Amino acid sequence: MTEIRELVKSLADKYGRERESLIPILQGIVLKENYLSEEAMTEVARELDLSAAQVYGTASFYSFLDTEPRGKYVIRVCKTITCDMHGKKQIVRTIEDLLKIKVGETSKNKKFTLLETNCLGWCHEGPVMLINDQPYSALTVEKVHSILVDYIKNR
């Protein structure tokens, strides 16, 4: 039994094998594997008796269910108009310059991936970014620089 098959089986044992178990199982795979491989999605389809298209359609719809490999730290910058009005473009440029990657890319050392995403729910404190599950709000160029230097040097 492959590692992925064992992981999917254990998640299905935990969450069930009904259609409503699909998202928690996919989230569990992303938590462990950092993304959803074709093998993982195929295995989920088999385990839940769903079509591969249903599994892929669900996975590709939600921005937090990554279907391609990502870095150890996934940086998601809110792209709403509110964050944009509060300097989001400058924040993205700062991240790109510091990490030497563009939006949608992963650093060569596989440590960082930079993405833009829809509302993170912090419009009252924009601009906002999420690094994995950790939110950072009321961002300034200086604050972003300090945060990322900590990730670069200490993690």
Buried (B, 14 or more C-beta within 10 A) or exposed (E): EEEBBEBBBEBBEEBBBEEEBBBBBBBBBBEEBBBBBEBBBBBBBEBBEBEBEBBBEBBEEEEEBBBEEBBBBBBBBBBBEBBBEBBBEBBBEBBBEBBEBEBEBBBEEEBBBBBBBEBBEBBEBBBBBBBEEEBBBEBBBEBBBEBBEEBBEEE
